[in-house]
Amino acid sequence: MKKIFAVTLVAALALFAGSAYANFCARDVVPASTLLVPYVAVSMNGSVPDPSGATTLLSVTNTSYEATIIHVTVWNAISEPILDFDEVLSGYDVWVINFRDLLSGNWSAFDTSRASTAYPNTEPGVLKRTPFEWGPDGRSAYGGVPAPFTSPWSRGLPVPQKTDVLPATNCNMPFGNTVGAVYAPLVVEALQDPLFARGHLGCGTQVVARHKDDWLSSLTDNPLFFYVTVDNFKRCDLVFPGDINYFGREGRYNYENVLIGEIYWVDAAHNYSEGTPAVHIESDVNSELADVTSEFYLEKTVDPATYLEPLATAFGFKYYNGGGVTSSAIVWKNFWEFSIPLDNPLKNVNDCGAYLYYAWDEDEHVITRGQICPVSPCQGADIDPNEFPFETQMVPISSANFDLPATAGWMLLVFPPSYDANFWAPNGDPTPNAVLLNRDYQAWVGTRIEYGTYSMGLEAATMANAHCFPDQRLPWLGVNYPHWGAYSYDW
């Protein structure tokens, strides 16, 4: 970004010091009004979850003393909203869901209630949440300390609100397993619908010659994968983000950044487990995000603005493909790329320029192609396939799917608008797609690494967010700007 923009941004942040929205456009784990669960995977036995297979858990915490409503939307892999429901959280409350329970109809396992007796309630006679540690200055909830600190500190956390202060209209909790038994099979069917083996369309006269027998050629609906969003809400209502008045000052969305979340991917049968924070997306209805070119959810809503911060446009992460260590990339993005019209029964993959990548080994060697061929090795007018066509997927980082120079290294994955057709100037990108290159792509990327019977999950490094910093485009991603004397630069 230009120096003048940086100064303007710093000055603007100084005006709002201490406010949550000072962190806009930073990939940070702070209380937010929306949580994205970018990848949910559940092992299946046909249309029924495998009780001993892999599953995904989500934990949502209300960090405020005020009770609130969370609105959960379940999306399939091509971003069709399949199911939505509300849950209520009292002050400081935690809500946990095992998505296997959702798909099996065991809804009482995560169900809540709006009853006035809903846990937690305050203990008799307790007026403040006083700290119990001595603290650096001797303050304590214990009353027997020497003067001048002879009584509990009176400014502890407020008493948590009960759920009965929340609006009652349309709050259907508890749902119960009876309702779950009716809807679970329908939910499974809708989530499985887009998950089948797919071929590649190529790009005009350029065909997919390498990796055409990739993971998509044998795709099945096991494990069943999808994604979930959790929104802070003002009132209970069965609506999707695409419905009118979901967002905005008079809408249903509650612009209070109070939610934190954690995701756990567990597989007891294979002794695997990974965890990561949910993707925390902050909101600010007052700023109107004047300096942001796009907003989270914006492509899915009819409302003119969502007032939510956008996700990033370029990522860096390590890969392993040998020596007993393997890795996979988990990629969520806000668009899919399949053949049009959608009623085409094949729904093959559109391979025209939805992203680009570099792959290095650990000695800074990188595989590239010339301007005539976009990826390596060059075999005439051929291209690599689009390995991330869904809105969410986990793809093995292997030589069967990608051009890798070694068994270990790192990858740079870039989405529009951090590049466009002009990046390949003067001859132009040989795989242009005006529709895709003009999309406001935003994404989240993580990796899963397996070594023997061990596994780990890591979030990729954010290399650019062109929605917030328009100059973060190839070749100037992140803060890697030209050194003095090497290039002219507009200060």
C-alpha positions in Angstrom: 0.0 0.0 0.0 1.1 3.5 -0.6 2.6 5.5 2.3 -0.2 8.0 2.3 -2.7 5.2 2.7 -0.7 3.8 5.6 -0.6 7.2 7.4 -4.4 7.6 6.9 -5.1 4.1 8.2 -2.9 4.7 11.3 -4.6 8.0 12.0 -8.0 6.4 11.7 -7.1 3.6 14.0 -5.9 6.1 16.6 -9.3 7.6 16.7 -10.8 4.3 17.7 -8.1 3.0 20.0 -9.3 0.2 22.2 -12.3 -0.6 20.0 -12.7 -4.1 18.5 -13.1 -2.7 15.0 -9.6 -1.4 15.1 -8.6 -4.9 14.1 -10.5 -4.8 10.9 -8.7 -6.7 8.1 -6.3 -8.4 10.5 -6.6 -12.2 10.7 -6.8 -12.2 14.5 -8.7 -14.2 17.0 -10.8 -11.5 18.8 -14.5 -11.5 19.8 -16.5 -11.2 16.6 -20.2 -11.1 15.5 -19.8 -13.9 12.9 -17.9 -17.2 13.2 -17.0 -19.1 10.1 -16.4 -22.9 10.4 -14.6 -23.2 7.0 -14.6 -27.0 6.8 -16.8 -29.6 8.6 -16.2 -33.3 7.8 -18.2 -36.2 9.1 -17.6 -39.9 8.2 -20.7 -41.6 6.8 -22.1 -45.0 6.3 -24.3 -44.2 3.4 -26.8 -41.6 4.5 -26.1 -42.2 8.2 -23.1 -40.9 10.2 -20.5 -43.5 11.2 -20.6 -43.5 15.1 -16.9 -44.5 15.3 -15.7 -42.4 12.4 -14.3 -38.9 12.0 -16.3 -35.9 13.0 -16.1 -32.1 13.7 -17.0 -30.2 16.8 -17.6 -26.5 17.3 -17.5 -24.6 20.6 -19.0 -21.1 20.7 -18.5 -18.8 23.7 -20.4 -15.6 24.6 -17.8 -13.4 26.1 -20.3 -10.8 27.3 -22.4 -10.7 30.4 -25.4 -10.0 28.2 -27.4 -12.9 26.9 -27.5 -13.3 23.2 -28.9 -15.4 20.3 -26.7 -17.2 17.8 -28.1 -18.0 14.4 -26.5 -21.1 12.8 -26.5 -21.7 9.0 -25.4 -24.9 7.5 -24.1 -24.6 3.9 -23.3 -27.4 1.4 -20.0 -27.3 -0.5 -21.4 -25.2 -3.3 -22.7 -22.7 -0.8 -26.4 -23.5 -0.9 -28.0 -22.8 2.6 -29.4 -26.0 3.7 -30.5 -25.5 7.3 -30.7 -22.7 9.9 -31.6 -22.7 13.5 -31.2 -20.5 16.6 -29.7 -21.1 20.0 -29.7 -19.0 23.1 -26.6 -18.2 25.2 -26.8 -16.6 28.6 -24.0 -14.3 29.8 -20.6 -16.0 29.6 -22.3 -19.1 28.2 -20.6 -21.8 26.1 -22.5 -23.8 23.4 -20.9 -27.0 21.9 -22.1 -29.0 18.9 -20.8 -32.3 17.4 -21.9 -32.2 13.8 -22.4 -35.9 13.8 -25.3 -35.3 16.2 -26.8 -32.8 13.8 -26.6 -35.3 10.9 -27.9 -38.2 13.0 -30.9 -36.3 14.4 -29.5 -36.4 18.0 -30.4 -32.7 18.4 -30.9 -32.9 22.2 -27.1 -33.2 22.5 -26.7 -29.5 21.4 -30.2 -28.1 22.0 -30.7 -25.2 24.4 -33.8 -23.7 26.0 -35.0 -20.2 26.6 -36.4 -21.1 30.1 -35.7 -18.7 32.9 -34.0 -21.6 34.8 -31.5 -22.1 32.0 -28.0 -22.6 33.3 -26.1 -20.6 34.4 -27.9 -18.7 37.1 -26.4 -16.5 39.8 -25.6 -18.0 43.2 -27.7 -16.6 46.1 -26.2 -13.4 47.5 -23.5 -13.0 44.9 -23.7 -9.5 43.4 -20.4 -9.2 41.6 -18.0 -11.5 39.8 -15.0 -10.6 41.9 -11.5 -11.7 41.0 -10.0 -14.4 43.3 -6.4 -13.9 42.7 -4.3 -11.5 44.8 -3.4 -9.4 41.8 -0.3 -7.3 41.4 -1.5 -4.7 43.9 -2.8 -7.1 46.6 -6.5 -6.8 45.6 -8.4 -9.9 46.3 -11.9 -11.3 46.8 -10.6 -12.6 50.1 -11.6 -10.2 52.9 -8.7 -11.0 55.4 -5.9 -9.2 53.6 -4.0 -6.3 55.3 -5.1 -2.7 54.9 -5.9 -1.0 52.8 -7.2 -4.0 50.8 -9.6 -5.4 53.5 -12.6 -6.1 51.4 -13.4 -7.7 48.1 -12.9 -5.5 45.0 -16.3 -4.1 44.1 -15.7 -3.8 40.4 -15.7 -7.4 39.2 -17.5 -8.7 36.2 -21.2 -8.1 36.0 -23.7 -10.8 36.8 -24.6 -12.9 33.7 -28.0 -12.3 32.1 -30.4 -15.2 32.0 -31.8 -16.3 28.7 -35.3 -15.2 29.6 -34.4 -11.6 28.9 -34.2 -12.5 25.2 -37.2 -12.1 22.8 -39.5 -15.1 22.9 -41.0 -14.8 19.4 -40.0 -17.6 17.0 -37.7 -19.2 19.5 -38.5 -22.9 19.0 -36.0 -24.3 21.4 -35.8 -27.0 22.6 -36.0 -28.8 19.3 -35.6 -32.3 20.6 -34.7 -35.5 18.8 -38.1 -35.9 17.3 -37.6 -32.9 15.2 -34.0 -34.0 14.4 -35.2 -37.4 13.3 -37.5 -35.7 10.7 -35.0 -33.2 9.3 -31.6 -35.0 9.6 -32.1 -37.3 6.5 -33.1 -34.2 4.4 -30.1 -32.3 5.6 -27.8 -35.2 4.8 -29.3 -35.6 1.3 -28.9 -31.9 0.5 -25.3 -31.8 1.8 -24.3 -34.9 -0.2 -25.9 -33.7 -3.4 -22.9 -31.8 -4.9 -20.3 -34.4 -3.8 -19.6 -36.7 -6.7 -16.8 -37.5 -9.1 -16.2 -34.7 -11.6 -14.2 -34.1 -14.8 -12.5 -31.0 -16.0 -13.6 -28.6 -18.7 -10.2 -27.1 -19.4 -10.1 -23.5 -20.6 -11.1 -22.9 -24.2 -8.5 -24.5 -26.4 -6.3 -25.3 -23.5 -6.9 -28.7 -22.0 -6.1 -30.3 -18.7 -3.2 -32.7 -19.4 -1.6 -33.1 -16.0 -3.3 -34.1 -12.8 -6.6 -34.8 -14.7 -7.0 -38.0 -12.6 -6.9 -36.0 -9.5 -8.9 -36.2 -6.2 -12.0 -34.9 -8.0 -12.1 -37.9 -10.3 -12.8 -40.2 -7.5 -14.8 -37.9 -5.2 -17.4 -39.5 -3.1 -19.8 -38.2 -0.4 -17.7 -39.9 2.4 -16.6 -38.1 4.3 -19.4 -35.6 4.0 -18.0 -32.1 4.0 -19.6 -28.7 4.2 -19.3 -25.4 6.1 -21.2 -23.5 8.8 -21.6 -19.8 9.8 -22.7 -18.6 13.2 -24.1 -15.1 13.4 -24.9 -13.0 16.4 -28.7 -12.2 16.2 -31.2 -9.8 17.8 -34.1 -12.2 17.7 -35.0 -15.7 16.7 -36.0 -16.1 13.1 -35.7 -18.8 10.5 -33.9 -16.9 7.7 -30.9 -17.2 5.5 -28.3 -14.5 4.9 -29.7 -14.0 1.4 -33.1 -12.9 2.8 -33.9 -9.2 2.9 -33.2 -7.3 6.1 -30.9 -10.0 7.4 -28.2 -7.2 7.7 -28.3 -3.5 8.4 -29.2 -1.3 11.3 -32.9 -2.4 11.2 -32.1 -6.0 10.3 -31.9 -9.1 12.4 -28.1 -9.2 12.6 -26.7 -8.1 16.0 -23.6 -6.0 15.4 -21.9 -6.8 18.7 -18.5 -8.5 18.6 -18.8 -10.9 21.5 -18.4 -14.4 20.1 -15.3 -16.6 20.1 -15.2 -20.1 18.7 -13.0 -23.2 18.4 -13.1 -26.0 15.9 -12.0 -29.6 16.6 -11.5 -32.3 13.9 -11.3 -35.7 15.6 -10.9 -39.2 14.3 -10.7 -41.8 17.1 -10.3 -44.7 14.8 -7.1 -43.3 13.3 -5.9 -41.6 16.5 -6.0 -38.2 14.7 -7.1 -34.8 16.1 -6.6 -31.2 15.1 -7.9 -28.0 16.4 -8.0 -24.3 15.3 -9.9 -21.2 16.2 -12.9 -20.6 14.1 -12.6 -17.7 11.6 -13.5 -14.6 13.6 -15.2 -12.0 11.5 -15.8 -8.6 13.1 -18.5 -6.1 12.2 -19.0 -2.4 12.6 -22.4 -1.0 11.5 -21.3 2.6 12.3 -18.2 2.8 10.1 -19.9 1.4 7.0 -16.5 -0.1 6.1 -15.8 3.0 4.0 -12.3 1.9 3.1 -13.1 -1.7 2.2 -13.9 -2.8 -1.3 -15.9 -5.9 -0.3 -17.5 -7.4 2.8 -18.0 -10.9 4.1 -21.4 -12.3 2.9 -21.8 -9.5 0.4 -22.1 -11.8 -2.6 -24.9 -13.8 -0.9 -27.2 -11.0 0.3 -29.7 -8.6 -1.3 -28.9 -6.1 1.4 -26.7 -3.2 0.2 -24.1 -3.8 2.9 -23.2 -6.3 5.6 -20.7 -4.2 7.6 -18.5 -7.3 8.1 -14.8 -7.4 7.5 -13.6 -9.3 4.4 -11.2 -12.3 4.5 -7.8 -12.4 2.7 -6.8 -12.9 -0.9 -3.3 -14.6 -0.7 -1.8 -17.3 1.6 1.5 -18.9 2.4 1.9 -22.4 3.9 4.3 -25.3 4.2 3.7 -28.6 2.4 5.0 -32.1 2.9 4.8 -34.9 0.3 7.3 -37.7 1.3 9.5 -39.1 4.0 6.6 -40.4 5.9 5.0 -36.9 6.2 2.0 -35.8 4.1 -0.1 -32.7 4.1 -3.4 -31.4 2.8 -4.8 -27.9 2.2 -8.1 -26.9 3.5 -9.5 -24.0 1.4 -12.7 -22.1 1.9 -13.6 -19.3 -0.5 -16.8 -17.4 -1.3 -17.3 -18.7 -4.8 -17.4 -22.0 -6.6 -16.4 -22.8 -10.2 -18.5 -25.4 -12.1 -20.0 -25.6 -15.5 -23.0 -23.4 -16.4 -25.9 -23.9 -16.7 -26.2 -25.5 -13.3 -28.8 -28.0 -14.6 -26.0 -29.6 -16.6 -25.9 -33.1 -15.0 -22.1 -33.3 -15.3 -21.4 -30.0 -13.6 -17.8 -30.3 -14.5 -15.0 -28.1 -13.2 -14.3 -24.8 -14.8 -10.5 -24.6 -14.9 -10.1 -21.0 -16.1 -8.0 -18.9 -13.7 -9.8 -18.9 -10.4 -6.4 -18.9 -8.5 -2.7 -19.3 -9.1 0.0 -20.8 -7.1 3.8 -21.1 -6.7 5.5 -24.1 -5.1 9.0 -23.9 -3.8 11.3 -26.6 -2.3 13.4 -25.8 0.8 16.3 -24.5 -1.3 14.2 -21.7 -2.9 13.8 -23.6 -6.2 10.4 -23.0 -7.8 8.6 -24.6 -10.7 7.3 -22.1 -13.2 6.3 -21.8 -16.8 6.7 -19.2 -19.5 4.0 -16.9 -20.6 2.6 -19.3 -23.2 2.0 -22.0 -20.6 0.7 -21.0 -17.2 1.9 -24.0 -15.1 4.6 -26.5 -15.3 5.9 -28.6 -16.9 4.8 -27.2 -20.2 3.0 -29.7 -22.6 1.8 -27.4 -25.3 -1.4 -25.5 -24.6 -2.3 -27.5 -21.4 -3.1 -26.2 -18.0 -3.3 -27.6 -14.5 -6.8 -28.4 -13.2 -8.7 -26.3 -10.8 -8.2 -28.3 -7.6 -10.3 -26.0 -5.4 -13.6 -25.6 -7.3 -15.9 -26.0 -4.2 -16.5 -23.3 -1.7 -14.9 -25.6 0.9 -12.6 -28.7 0.4 -9.6 -30.5 1.8 -7.1 -31.5 -0.9 -4.0 -33.6 -0.6 -0.9 -31.5 -1.4 0.6 -34.3 -3.5 2.3 -34.7 -6.9 -1.0 -36.2 -8.1 -2.7 -32.9 -7.6 0.0 -30.2 -7.9 3.4 -29.5 -9.6 5.8 -29.8 -6.6 9.5 -29.4 -6.9 10.4 -31.6 -3.9 9.0 -33.6 -1.0 8.8 -30.5 1.2 8.7 -26.8 0.7 6.1 -24.0 0.8 3.3 -22.8 -1.4 1.9 -19.4 -2.3 -1.7 -19.5 -3.2 -3.2 -16.3 -4.7 -6.8 -15.4 -5.5 -8.2 -12.5 -7.5 -8.2 -9.5 -6.7 -4.6 -10.0 -5.7 -3.9 -10.6 -9.4 -5.7 -10.1 -12.7 -5.2 -10.7 -16.4 -2.8 -7.8 -16.6 -0.4 -9.6 -14.2 0.9 -11.6 -17.2 1.5 -8.5 -19.3 2.7 -7.8 -21.9 1.3 -10.9 -23.5 -1.7 -11.4 -21.2 -2.8 -14.3 -19.1 -3.4 -17.3 -21.4 -6.3 -18.5 -19.2 -8.3 -15.4 -18.7 -11.8 -15.6 -17.4 -13.4 -12.2 -17.0 -16.1 -13.4 -14.8 -13.8 -15.0 -12.3 -11.1 -12.3 -12.4 -13.8 -9.7 -11.6 -15.1 -11.6 -8.6 -14.4 -10.4 -5.1 -12.8 -13.6 -4.0 -12.0 -13.9 -0.3 -10.7 -17.0 1.4 -9.4 -18.9 4.4 -6.7 -21.5 4.1 -5.3 -24.1 6.6 -3.2 -27.2 6.4 -3.4 -30.7 7.9 -0.1 -32.5 8.4 0.1 -36.2 9.1 3.1 -38.1 10.4 2.5 -41.8 11.2 -0.3 -41.9 13.7 0.0 -38.2 14.6 -1.6 -35.2 13.0 -1.8 -31.4 13.4 -3.7 -28.5 12.0 -2.3 -25.1 11.1 -3.7 -21.9 9.7 -1.9 -20.5 6.7 -0.2 -17.2 6.9 -2.1 -14.2 5.4 0.0 -12.8 2.5 -2.5 -10.2 1.2 -6.0 -8.7 1.7 -6.6 -6.7 -1.4 -10.1 -5.8 -0.2 -8.6 -3.6 2.5 -5.2 -2.8 0.9 -5.6 -2.5 -2.9 -1.9 -2.4 -3.5 -1.5 -5.9 -2.0 -1.4 -7.5 -5.5 1.2 -9.5 -7.3 4.1 -9.0 -7.1 3.7 -6.8 -4.0 2.0 -9.1 -1.5 1.9 -8.5 2.3 4.6 -6.0 3.3 7.2 -7.2 0.8 7.5 -3.8 -1.0 10.4 -2.8 -3.3 13.7 -2.0 -1.6 15.1 1.5 -2.0 16.8 2.1 -5.3 15.4 -1.1 -6.9 12.1 0.3 -8.1 10.5 3.7 -8.3 7.8 4.1 -5.7 5.1 6.6 -5.2 5.4 8.1 -1.7 
